Amino acid sequence: MTTGDIIGLHHVGLLVGDMTAAIDTFRDLGFHIDAPAYPALPPVPGAAPEPIGAGNTHADFPRGFIELLAFAPDNRDLLPAEARLVPLAVPDEQLAATRAALRGTVGALERRLTRAEGAHILIFATADADKTAARLADVGVAHTGARPAQRPITTAEGTSLAAIKYLEISDDDPSGMPPEGRVGAAEDAPPELLDAQLGLDHPNGALGLTECVLCVSDTDLDATTGRYERYLGRTATRHGTGRGFDLGAHRLTITTPSGHTARLPGEPTPATPSLSAYTIDVADLAVAERLLRTRGIDLRQAATGEPFIPASAAHGAAILLRQASTP
């Protein structure tokens, strides 16, 4: 079972309780992180816009990103000092419904944050969101349908809103999402626009997100693998005691608690199911290691040889570092 609409990983999203602390952490880890943006709407027509829903910021790569997402406080004075409000243009007669929709969208994620900080969002890259939506429907996977959206892209010419499409996978769970979190697919902006982005130079030399690790219980391994075979339109391969999906230059690894701790010695057993770790390719692994050690980062070694930052030092999900291959 192999189809061509899913072409890789788009992004991993971390839910964090304190946006300022998370930004400080990821900057210490050597990532370039811009000021967070928060959508804003007035509480009633004619009032000043207030933050609503959730704000986010990224560590951007030429393709994809790491997202940091925190829920908006009711009082704008409690926003991070560098936060930007992004007022949404909504007709007065649609204001109440839009506010309710935004609060509902983040409600399920807010409940996940009460369990733990960490990676609760996994979005795959698709070449054609409409094609992915049709394929998922054909195999009985419930989803939102391909929805149009706009993504701010900053280049030397300024910031523009690029048209994208995305979909989210639904589930029988009351939360309306798979048990590991928000899972979906995004059809991104044109490659030439993504390549022209500013903010892609990271002090640690990060070049891109190349793997996400999903940890599930031993009893759920086969069922979860089957779900992702339907989500991705691909057949899994055995990867040690776990399973893997090759997505071009990227990979999804499904492992068990014992497999996770065997690969990442010293890590506590993760909750299941959870997006327990992800891998970042860097331009020069020795340079990245030296930077992190100089900054006092708790850098450890995986059983497979890669250095990794433990979940406790990276807001709930371990980060493996890998030397990028030479083209």
C-alpha positions in Angstrom: 0.0 0.0 0.0 1.8 3.1 -1.2 0.5 6.3 -2.6 2.2 9.6 -3.4 0.2 12.3 -1.7 2.0 12.3 1.7 5.5 13.5 1.0 7.0 14.0 4.4 6.7 15.7 7.8 5.3 19.2 7.9 5.7 20.1 11.5 5.6 19.0 15.1 3.7 21.2 17.6 4.5 21.5 21.3 1.9 22.7 23.8 3.6 24.8 26.5 2.3 26.3 29.6 4.5 29.4 29.6 5.3 30.8 26.1 8.1 33.1 27.4 9.9 30.2 29.1 9.5 28.0 26.1 11.0 30.6 23.8 13.9 31.1 26.1 14.5 27.4 26.2 14.5 26.9 22.5 16.7 29.9 21.9 19.1 28.5 24.5 19.0 25.2 22.4 20.2 27.2 19.4 17.0 27.7 17.5 16.0 31.0 15.9 12.6 31.8 17.4 10.5 34.8 16.3 8.2 36.8 18.6 4.9 34.9 19.2 1.7 35.9 17.4 -1.7 35.8 19.0 -5.0 36.2 17.2 -7.2 38.9 18.6 -10.9 39.7 18.5 -13.0 42.3 20.4 -15.3 40.9 23.1 -18.2 42.9 21.6 -18.5 45.0 18.5 -16.6 48.3 18.8 -14.3 47.2 21.7 -10.5 46.9 21.5 -9.3 43.5 20.2 -8.2 41.0 22.9 -6.1 37.8 22.6 -8.2 34.7 22.0 -7.5 31.1 21.3 -3.8 30.3 21.3 -0.7 32.0 20.1 2.3 30.4 18.4 5.8 30.8 17.1 8.1 28.6 15.1 11.6 27.4 14.6 11.3 27.5 10.8 13.2 25.4 8.3 13.1 25.5 4.5 10.4 22.8 4.7 8.4 22.6 7.9 9.0 23.8 11.4 8.8 23.1 15.2 5.8 25.0 16.6 5.5 26.3 20.1 1.8 26.9 21.1 0.4 28.5 24.2 -3.1 29.4 25.1 -4.0 33.1 25.1 -4.6 34.7 28.5 -7.8 36.7 28.9 -5.8 39.8 29.9 -3.4 41.1 27.2 -1.1 42.4 30.0 -0.3 38.7 30.7 1.0 38.1 27.2 4.8 37.6 26.6 6.6 41.0 26.4 7.4 40.5 22.7 4.1 39.1 21.7 2.3 40.5 18.6 -1.5 40.7 18.5 -3.0 39.8 15.1 -6.5 41.3 14.8 -8.8 39.2 12.8 -11.3 40.9 10.4 -14.7 39.5 11.3 -18.1 41.2 10.6 -19.9 42.3 13.7 -22.8 39.8 13.2 -20.3 36.9 13.1 -18.2 38.0 16.0 -19.8 35.9 18.7 -19.8 32.7 16.6 -16.2 33.3 15.6 -15.1 33.7 19.2 -17.0 30.5 20.2 -15.4 28.6 17.3 -11.9 29.7 18.2 -12.4 28.7 21.8 -13.8 25.4 20.8 -10.9 24.7 18.5 -8.4 24.9 21.3 -10.5 23.3 23.9 -9.4 19.7 23.2 -5.7 20.8 23.2 -6.2 22.7 26.5 -7.3 19.4 28.0 -4.2 17.7 26.7 -2.0 20.3 28.3 -3.4 19.5 31.7 -1.9 16.0 31.2 1.6 17.3 30.3 3.6 19.7 28.2 5.0 18.2 25.1 4.4 17.4 21.5 0.7 17.0 20.9 0.5 18.0 17.2 1.8 16.1 14.2 1.2 17.4 10.7 2.3 15.6 7.6 3.2 17.4 4.3 0.9 16.6 1.4 1.4 17.4 -2.3 -2.3 17.8 -2.7 -4.6 18.2 0.3 -7.8 17.5 -1.8 -6.2 14.2 -3.0 -5.3 13.3 0.6 -8.8 14.1 1.8 -10.3 11.9 -0.9 -8.0 9.0 -0.2 -8.7 9.2 3.6 -12.4 9.1 2.9 -12.0 6.1 0.6 -10.4 4.1 3.5 -12.9 5.2 6.1 -10.8 7.8 8.0 -12.9 10.7 9.3 -11.4 14.1 8.7 -12.3 17.8 8.5 -11.9 18.0 4.7 -9.3 20.1 3.0 -9.7 23.7 4.2 -8.1 26.8 2.8 -6.0 28.9 5.1 -3.3 31.6 4.9 0.3 31.3 6.3 2.4 34.4 7.0 5.7 34.1 5.1 8.4 36.7 5.7 11.0 37.3 3.0 13.3 40.2 2.1 10.3 41.7 0.3 8.2 41.7 3.5 5.5 39.6 5.1 2.8 38.1 2.8 0.0 35.7 3.4 0.5 32.6 1.3 -2.5 30.4 0.4 -2.3 26.9 1.9 -4.7 24.0 2.6 -4.9 21.7 5.5 -7.0 18.9 7.0 -7.2 17.3 10.4 -8.0 13.7 11.2 -11.1 13.1 13.4 -11.6 10.2 15.7 -14.3 8.4 17.7 -12.8 9.9 20.8 -14.9 12.7 22.4 -11.9 15.0 21.8 -12.4 14.7 18.0 -8.8 13.8 17.4 -6.6 10.6 17.6 -5.5 9.6 21.1 -1.9 10.9 20.5 -3.1 14.4 19.7 -3.9 16.6 16.7 -2.9 14.8 13.5 -3.3 16.1 10.0 -1.8 17.1 6.7 -0.9 20.4 5.1 -0.3 21.5 1.5 2.2 24.3 2.0 3.1 27.5 0.1 5.0 27.2 -3.2 8.6 26.0 -2.8 10.1 29.2 -4.2 8.4 31.2 -1.5 9.4 28.8 1.3 13.0 28.9 0.1 13.0 32.7 0.3 12.0 32.8 4.0 14.0 34.8 6.5 14.8 33.3 9.9 16.1 30.0 8.6 19.6 30.4 10.0 19.8 28.7 13.4 22.9 29.1 15.7 22.8 25.3 16.2 22.9 24.7 12.4 19.4 23.1 12.3 18.3 22.3 8.8 15.1 20.5 9.2 12.7 18.1 11.0 13.4 14.6 9.8 11.7 12.2 12.2 8.9 12.0 14.7 8.7 9.2 17.3 5.2 8.0 18.4 5.3 5.9 21.6 2.4 3.5 22.2 1.7 0.7 24.5 2.8 -2.8 23.5 -0.9 -3.8 23.1 -1.6 -0.9 20.9 1.4 -1.2 18.5 -0.3 -3.2 15.8 -3.6 -1.2 15.9 -1.7 2.1 15.8 0.4 0.9 12.9 -2.7 0.0 11.0 -4.2 3.4 11.6 -1.1 5.2 10.3 -1.0 2.8 7.3 -4.4 4.2 6.4 -3.5 7.8 7.3 -0.3 7.8 5.2 -1.3 5.4 2.4 1.9 3.4 3.0 2.9 0.1 4.5 5.0 0.1 7.6 8.3 -1.7 7.9 9.7 -3.3 11.0 12.1 -1.1 12.8 13.7 -3.2 15.7 10.8 -3.9 18.0 8.8 -1.1 16.5 7.5 0.0 13.1 8.5 2.7 10.7 7.2 4.7 7.7 9.7 6.1 5.2 8.4 9.4 3.9 11.1 10.4 1.4 13.7 12.2 3.5 11.6 11.9 6.6 10.4 9.1 8.9 7.7 8.3 11.3 8.8 5.8 14.0 6.2 4.0 16.1 7.8 2.5 19.2 6.9 1.1 22.6 8.0 2.3 26.0 10.7 -0.3 26.2 11.9 0.6 22.7 11.9 4.3 23.6 14.0 3.9 26.7 16.3 1.5 24.9 17.0 4.1 22.2 17.2 7.0 24.7 19.0 5.8 27.8 18.1 7.6 31.0 14.8 8.9 29.6 11.8 8.2 31.8 9.1 5.9 30.4 6.8 8.2 28.3 3.1 8.2 28.7 1.3 6.3 26.0 0.3 7.3 23.4 2.5 10.3 23.0 4.7 12.0 20.5 7.8 11.3 22.6 10.7 12.5 20.5 11.7 14.0 17.2 14.9 14.3 15.2 16.5 17.4 13.7 19.2 17.4 11.0 22.0 19.8 11.6 24.7 21.1 9.2 27.6 20.2 11.5 27.0 17.9 14.4 30.3 18.6 16.2 29.5 22.4 16.1 26.0 21.9 17.4 27.2 19.7 20.2 29.9 22.2 21.2 27.4 25.0 21.2 25.0 23.1 23.4 27.6 22.0 25.9 29.0 25.5 26.1 25.6 26.7 27.0 25.3 24.1 29.8 22.6 22.0 28.0 22.1 18.5 29.3 23.2 16.6 26.2 23.1 12.8 26.2 23.9 10.0 23.8 21.3 7.7 22.2 22.0 4.0 21.9 22.3 4.5 18.2 25.0 7.2 18.7 23.1 10.4 18.1 23.3 13.1 20.8 19.9 14.0 22.2 18.4 16.6 24.5 16.2 15.0 27.1 12.5 15.7 27.2 12.9 17.4 30.6 15.1 20.0 29.0 12.9 20.6 25.9 9.4 21.0 27.2 8.3 17.4 27.1 9.7 15.8 24.0 13.3 14.6 23.5 15.2 16.1 20.5 17.7 13.9 18.7 20.4 15.6 16.6 21.6 14.0 13.4 24.4 15.0 11.0 22.7 16.0 7.7 23.9 14.0 4.8 25.9 15.6 2.0 23.8 16.2 -1.1 
